[in-house]
Amino acid sequence: MKNSLLTLAGGLLTCGLFAQPELEAWQINADAGTGQFWNNGQLTDNGILCDVQLGQFSADNVYITSTGVPRYATAPFNDGNPSQASETAYLFRIPRQPEQGPAGGTATGLGHTAVLINGVPTFNALDAFSYNNQNIWHQNGGFFELAGFDCAKGHPAMGRYHHHLMPNPFSDSQDVVNPVCSDYPSDGLLTIDPNNHSPIIGYAFDGYPIYGPYAFANEDGTGEIVRMESSYAVRDITVRHDLADGTVLDPNQFGPDVGALVTPAIPPGAEPVEAVLGAYIEDFEFIENSGHLDIHNGRFSFTPEYPNGTYAYFATVDENWNPAFPYFFASYYGVVATDNFGQGPPGQGGSATNVSVNESVETYDSSSTIALNPEENAGHWFPNPASEYIAWSGKQLPQACQLLDAQGRLVSRWSQALGSQWNVSHLAPGMYYITGPSGMRAPVWIVK
């Protein structure tokens, strides 16, 4: 049932320019595939078209039509959530020329904040509840809703499936915090590859890309591949009497003492839980330059898809590859396309956003991706066979490559403009193929 975006297996290497990643990154449903969910212990087809149904574009915008249902398995939700991932008529708009927004950024709100490359929305870290309903100590969804996420770290709200956390399986961890994958596995959107730059996994509504957790150590695209660390950390407190900005609260505004038992708002009748540090959003503080990323959870970066650089967000994980606050991003860096925030009716009758297409657009066809000229790109890959790395020798370096497995699933992306060698030491032995949209095809053997 492998349908993941990233997997460590033998496969196929394809090279292209990736000159238009905001068009090329999306998982378009070309095979009429449908979603699946765990139902009474059986993996069941839900009959709903999955992934992205249509990608359209103009000079200024990309329009993404999706059902909000992923290809990977969803459910169960072990907090008593009776809902399932249901069809929603989403139409999202992603600006193609994103611009920096106001100083300090724009706060994210409840509901969808971005869209993953498979058309599934992301939410921020909040779960919509606060201590004593005072709107001061806000519950961290990554803590209070942890038991209610499926293996892919998603769950539905009244049928609208979404992710607060990076959508890789809980089992893709060195210290599993939710055992649901043991009985109800799912591929999720990706697995973590610490040896190569993580791929784009989505776009925020300001038009900037969201990457997985691994990237070049330096913003200029140099250095080794490292885990991107957030600059947020839990505060050194034992009582919740003030906020991270120094605001001292009145006694009637105090939060629960660290470690005190609190009763979650949902599900009804839930058992009390220990309010450890990190249970509330206000338990965290931003410490500038303590990690790789800024207050939004991003940075300006040279990446495989953007060899000239772009601002980018990174989905953060800790040293055990478990989700690390603020998960996707804490606020928007750029000017936000606010029509994405509409909450129209679900189903075929309308879009769950306020987006409408009021300009001339073209339908994106992945087969029309810019091709490399084989004469200009004459060269070869070496060594062959290879065990540790492969490198390019030729007139013109392909600006970016992507590694697919034998079933056509993306493993990773890498830019030869940003590094001289592609690490393949972690790959399974076997035959791989380096191909390009121009038709070039060369076999490469990976040996151990």
Beta strands, then each sheet from edge to edge (+ up, - down):
strand 1: 11-16
strand 2: 34-39
strand 3: 42-49
strand 4: 52-57
strand 5: 61-66
strand 6: 90-95
strand 7: 106-107
strand 8: 112-116
strand 9: 121-123
strand 10: 126-130
strand 11: 138-140
strand 12: 154-157
strand 13: 160-163
strand 14: 200-204
strand 15: 209-211
strand 16: 214-216
strand 17: 225-227
strand 18: 232-234
strand 19: 261-262
strand 20: 273-274
strand 21: 284-286
strand 22: 298-301
strand 23: 310-314
strand 24: 331-332
strand 25: 362-363
strand 26: 379-382
strand 27: 389-394
strand 28: 400-405
strand 29: 410-414
strand 30: 422-423
strand 31: 430-435
strand 32: 441-446
sheet 1: 29+ 28- 1+ 31+ 32-
sheet 2: 2+ 3-
sheet 3: 6+ 5- 4+ 25-
sheet 4: 7+ 24-
sheet 5: 9+ 8- 14+ 15- 23- 22+
sheet 6: 10+ 11-
sheet 7: 12+ 13-
sheet 8: 16+ 17-
sheet 9: 18+ 21-
sheet 10: 19+ 20-
sheet 11: 26+ 27- 30+
end
